[in-house]
Amino acid sequence: MGAPADRYTHGHHDSVLRSHRWRTAANSAGFLVEHLSPGHRLLDVGCGPGTITSDLAQLVEPGAAIGVDRSADVVSEASASFVSQTNLTFEVGDVYDLRFDQGTFDVAYAHQVLQHLTDPVAALTELRRVLRREGLLAVRDADYASFAWYPADPRLDRWMALYHEVTRLNGAEADAGRHLAHWVREAGFHDLVVSSSNWTHQSREETQWWGRLWAGRLRESDIAAQCLAEGLASRDELDELARAFLDWSHDVDSLFVVVSVEVLARA
């Protein structure tokens, strides 16, 4: 995913990949699945560990699905995890410069990718190139400023502000969801269908999982490293923000809603 100038804000620490492995077509691509048919050729860019790609591959079989990611380590994990799926392959690639010929795919999918790119319109233009005429684009991205949680905690407000600071330094857009339709039109797609969906963490198991994930990211992931390197936060402050997530996760009424916008469009 991305080009040398782009920096993936989250990095690939296990606190990040654990959440990526949790994703499925059911919880992350519901807006797309009813449009897939056996025989479709599908491309998933920024595929990560491949859990969604694997689900989509089953829906297009005997058509082929290819997952592409910038990280060789993540591609290796995905390849090993789904070796038994004969219509599914993974490879290292660059969303700005894909190796495929024009018109190769029926469907191109990008999940939580465009928010991390310095030039999302250029990436979408490249996806339009590799789609056949009237091929289907499906993109879904979070909109961080639209997230909601309970109970309120000023430390979590500070986390949100800090995350926006880090993404701005990376030339990325944390609130990508609200920009998706504009970017897709700018890249030359038409017949847009715009929708939204949420990940809602409310049960004790869900909130403790989410709280531990973000506590880990604030202490050990690339987000923490960037905050320290750029002087955006001290180690003590990051530890306090991590504690805020753990405190939140233990409240009996805790709730966290992750809002994403999704767009279907034709090439």
C-alpha positions in Angstrom: 0.0 0.0 0.0 1.3 3.4 -0.9 4.5 4.9 -2.4 7.9 5.6 -0.9 6.7 9.1 0.0 3.8 7.7 2.0 4.0 6.6 5.6 1.5 4.2 7.0 0.6 6.0 10.2 -0.2 2.8 12.2 2.7 0.6 11.1 2.5 -3.1 11.5 2.9 -3.7 15.2 0.9 -6.6 16.5 -1.6 -4.2 18.2 -2.4 -3.0 14.7 -2.4 -6.4 12.9 -4.7 -8.0 15.6 -7.4 -5.6 14.6 -6.7 -6.2 10.9 -7.1 -10.0 11.4 -10.5 -9.4 13.0 -11.9 -7.9 9.8 -14.1 -9.9 7.6 -16.3 -9.3 4.5 -19.3 -9.4 6.8 -18.0 -6.5 9.1 -16.0 -4.6 6.5 -17.4 -5.2 3.0 -21.1 -5.6 3.4 -21.8 -2.9 0.9 -19.9 -4.8 -1.7 -20.8 -8.5 -1.3 -24.2 -8.5 -2.9 -22.6 -7.1 -6.1 -20.1 -10.0 -6.4 -20.7 -13.0 -8.7 -18.9 -16.2 -9.4 -16.3 -15.7 -12.1 -15.5 -12.1 -11.2 -11.8 -11.1 -11.1 -11.2 -9.1 -8.0 -8.3 -6.9 -6.8 -7.9 -6.0 -3.1 -5.3 -3.2 -2.6 -3.9 -2.7 0.9 -5.1 -6.2 1.7 -3.2 -6.5 5.0 -3.3 -10.1 6.5 -5.9 -11.1 3.9 -8.9 -12.0 6.0 -11.3 -9.9 4.0 -9.7 -10.9 0.7 -10.2 -14.5 1.6 -13.9 -14.0 2.2 -14.2 -12.1 -1.1 -12.3 -14.8 -3.0 -14.9 -17.4 -1.9 -17.7 -15.2 -3.3 -16.1 -14.9 -6.8 -14.8 -18.4 -7.1 -14.0 -19.8 -9.7 -12.9 -16.2 -10.5 -9.5 -15.1 -9.1 -8.8 -12.7 -6.3 -5.5 -11.0 -5.8 -4.5 -9.1 -2.6 -1.8 -6.5 -2.9 0.0 -4.8 0.0 3.2 -2.7 0.3 4.5 -4.8 3.3 6.3 -7.9 2.4 5.9 -9.3 5.9 2.2 -8.9 5.8 2.0 -10.4 2.3 4.0 -13.4 3.6 1.6 -13.9 6.5 -1.5 -13.7 4.2 0.0 -16.1 1.7 0.7 -18.7 4.5 -2.7 -18.2 6.1 -4.8 -18.9 3.0 -2.6 -21.3 1.0 -5.5 -23.8 0.5 -7.6 -21.2 -1.5 -6.6 -22.0 -5.0 -8.2 -18.9 -6.5 -6.5 -16.5 -4.1 -3.0 -15.0 -4.3 -1.1 -12.2 -2.5 1.8 -10.1 -3.7 3.8 -7.0 -2.8 2.7 -4.0 -4.9 2.3 -0.2 -5.1 -1.2 1.2 -5.4 0.1 4.1 -7.5 1.8 1.8 -10.0 0.1 -1.6 -10.3 1.7 -4.2 -12.5 -1.5 -5.2 -14.1 -2.7 -4.4 -17.6 -5.5 -2.0 -18.3 -8.9 -3.5 -17.8 -7.7 -6.6 -15.9 -10.3 -6.7 -13.1 -14.1 -6.7 -12.7 -13.9 -5.4 -9.1 -11.3 -3.3 -7.2 -11.7 -3.0 -3.4 -9.7 -0.7 -1.0 -10.5 -0.9 2.7 -9.1 1.7 5.1 -6.4 2.6 2.6 -7.1 6.0 1.1 -6.9 7.7 4.5 -3.2 6.9 4.7 -2.2 8.1 1.2 -0.7 11.5 0.3 -2.5 11.4 -3.1 -5.7 9.3 -2.9 -7.0 10.6 -6.2 -3.8 9.3 -8.0 -4.3 5.9 -6.4 -8.0 5.8 -7.4 -7.0 6.8 -11.0 -4.7 3.8 -11.1 -7.5 1.5 -9.8 -9.7 2.9 -12.6 -7.0 2.0 -15.1 -6.9 -1.7 -14.1 -10.7 -2.0 -14.0 -12.5 -3.1 -17.2 -15.0 -0.6 -18.6 -17.9 -0.3 -16.2 -16.0 -2.3 -13.7 -16.9 -1.8 -10.0 -14.9 0.2 -7.5 -15.6 -0.4 -3.8 -13.8 1.8 -1.2 -14.4 2.2 2.6 -12.6 4.5 5.0 -13.1 5.7 8.5 -13.9 9.2 9.5 -12.1 9.8 12.8 -13.8 13.1 13.7 -17.1 11.3 13.5 -16.2 8.6 16.1 -18.3 8.5 19.2 -17.6 7.0 22.7 -18.9 6.8 26.2 -18.1 7.7 28.9 -16.5 11.0 28.1 -12.8 11.5 29.0 -10.6 14.5 28.2 -7.7 12.1 27.7 -9.6 10.5 24.8 -10.3 13.9 23.4 -6.5 14.5 23.5 -5.9 11.2 21.8 -8.2 12.2 18.9 -6.4 15.6 18.5 -3.0 13.9 18.7 -4.0 11.3 16.0 -5.0 14.1 13.7 -1.7 15.8 14.3 0.2 12.7 13.4 -1.7 12.1 10.2 -1.4 15.7 9.1 2.4 15.3 9.4 2.2 12.3 7.2 0.2 14.2 4.6 -2.7 11.9 5.2 -6.4 12.5 6.0 -7.8 11.0 9.2 -11.3 12.1 8.2 -11.2 10.4 4.8 -14.7 9.1 5.0 -16.3 12.5 4.3 -13.9 13.0 1.3 -14.4 9.7 -0.4 -17.1 10.6 -2.9 -15.2 13.7 -4.0 -12.0 11.8 -4.5 -13.8 9.0 -6.4 -15.4 11.6 -8.8 -12.1 13.4 -9.2 -10.5 10.1 -10.4 -13.1 9.8 -13.2 -15.6 7.3 -11.7 -19.3 7.6 -12.2 -22.7 6.3 -10.9 -21.6 6.6 -7.3 -23.6 5.0 -4.5 -22.5 6.4 -1.1 -23.4 4.8 2.3 -22.0 4.4 5.8 -21.6 1.7 8.4 -20.1 1.3 11.8 -18.0 -1.0 14.0 -19.7 -0.8 17.4 -17.7 -2.0 20.4 -20.1 -2.4 23.4 -19.9 -5.8 25.0 -17.3 -6.3 27.8 -15.3 -8.5 25.5 -15.4 -6.0 22.6 -14.5 -3.0 24.7 -11.6 -4.7 26.5 -10.3 -5.9 23.1 -10.5 -2.4 21.6 -9.0 -0.7 24.7 -6.0 -3.1 24.8 -5.4 -2.5 21.1 -5.2 1.2 21.4 -3.2 1.1 24.6 -0.7 -1.0 22.7 -0.6 1.3 19.8 -0.1 4.3 22.0 2.9 2.6 23.7 4.5 0.5 21.0 3.3 1.1 17.4 4.5 3.6 14.8 2.0 6.1 16.1 3.9 6.2 19.4 7.3 6.4 17.6 6.1 9.3 15.4 4.7 11.2 18.4 8.0 10.9 20.3 10.2 11.7 17.3 8.2 14.8 16.3 7.8 16.0 19.8 4.0 15.8 19.7 3.8 14.0 23.0 6.1 12.7 25.7 6.3 9.1 26.8 4.5 9.9 30.0 1.6 11.5 28.1 1.4 8.5 25.8 1.3 6.2 28.8 -1.5 8.3 30.3 -3.5 8.1 27.0 -3.0 4.3 27.0 -4.3 4.2 30.5 -7.3 6.2 29.4 -8.3 3.5 26.9 -7.9 0.8 29.6 -9.9 2.8 32.1 -12.6 3.4 29.4 -12.7 -0.3 28.6 -13.5 -1.3 32.2 -16.5 0.9 32.5 -19.7 -1.2 32.5 -21.4 1.2 30.1 -18.4 1.8 27.8 -19.2 2.2 24.1 -17.1 3.0 21.1 -18.5 3.6 17.6 -16.1 3.6 14.6 -17.8 5.4 11.7 -16.9 4.6 8.1 -18.1 5.9 4.7 -18.2 3.6 1.7 -18.6 4.3 -2.0 -19.5 2.0 -4.9 -18.8 3.5 -8.4 -18.3 2.5 -12.0 -15.1 2.9 -14.0 
